[in-house]
Amino acid sequence: MGRTITVEGMSCEHCERSVEEALEGVDGATGASANRESGSATVEGDVDPDALVRAVEEAGYAASA
């Protein structure tokens, strides 16, 4: 099962990687992919959407599920 969330504030490849690393650290996540062009990130695994938003916000970006 995968989930896609909206992420605001990514402007470069480093930003994408920071978001991916934050999301991969969420319990149940088996992989993550962020895209600054679409302003979104997709996470694979059985994850709580609120936990995804918190992880991205803690990494310094705005997010919504």
C-alpha positions as CSV (number, residue, x, y, z in Angstrom):
1,M,0.0,0.0,0.0
2,G,1.3,3.4,-0.9
3,R,0.4,6.9,0.2
4,T,1.0,10.3,-1.5
5,I,1.3,13.5,0.4
6,T,1.7,17.1,-0.6
7,V,5.1,18.7,0.3
8,E,5.8,22.4,0.0
9,G,9.2,24.0,0.0
10,M,11.4,21.6,-1.9
11,S,13.5,23.5,-4.4
12,C,16.4,21.2,-5.2
13,E,17.6,17.6,-5.3
14,H,19.0,17.9,-1.7
15,C,15.5,18.9,-0.5
16,E,14.0,15.8,-2.2
17,R,16.5,13.6,-0.5
18,S,15.9,15.2,2.9
19,V,12.2,14.6,2.6
20,E,12.7,11.0,1.4
21,E,15.0,10.3,4.4
22,A,12.5,11.7,6.8
23,L,9.7,9.6,5.3
24,E,11.8,6.4,5.2
25,G,12.3,6.9,9.0
26,V,8.5,6.5,9.7
27,D,7.4,3.2,11.2
28,G,6.0,1.0,8.5
29,A,7.7,2.8,5.5
30,T,9.5,0.6,3.1
31,G,10.5,3.3,0.7
32,A,9.9,6.9,-0.3
33,S,10.2,9.1,-3.4
34,A,9.9,12.9,-3.4
35,N,9.3,15.1,-6.4
36,R,9.9,18.9,-6.1
37,E,8.3,19.5,-9.5
38,S,4.9,18.0,-8.5
39,G,5.3,19.1,-4.8
40,S,4.5,15.6,-3.6
41,A,6.1,12.5,-2.0
42,T,5.0,8.9,-2.3
43,V,5.7,6.4,0.5
44,E,5.4,2.7,0.2
45,G,4.3,0.6,3.2
46,D,1.6,0.6,5.8
47,V,2.0,4.0,7.4
48,D,0.0,6.6,9.3
49,P,-0.5,9.7,7.2
50,D,-0.3,11.9,10.3
51,A,3.1,10.4,11.1
52,L,4.3,11.2,7.5
53,V,3.2,14.8,7.8
54,R,5.0,15.2,11.2
55,A,8.2,13.7,9.8
56,V,8.2,16.1,6.8
57,E,7.5,19.1,9.1
58,E,10.3,18.0,11.4
59,A,12.6,18.0,8.4
60,G,11.7,21.7,7.8
61,Y,9.0,21.4,5.0
62,A,5.2,22.0,5.0
63,A,3.1,18.9,4.3
64,S,-0.5,17.7,4.2
65,A,-1.9,14.2,3.7
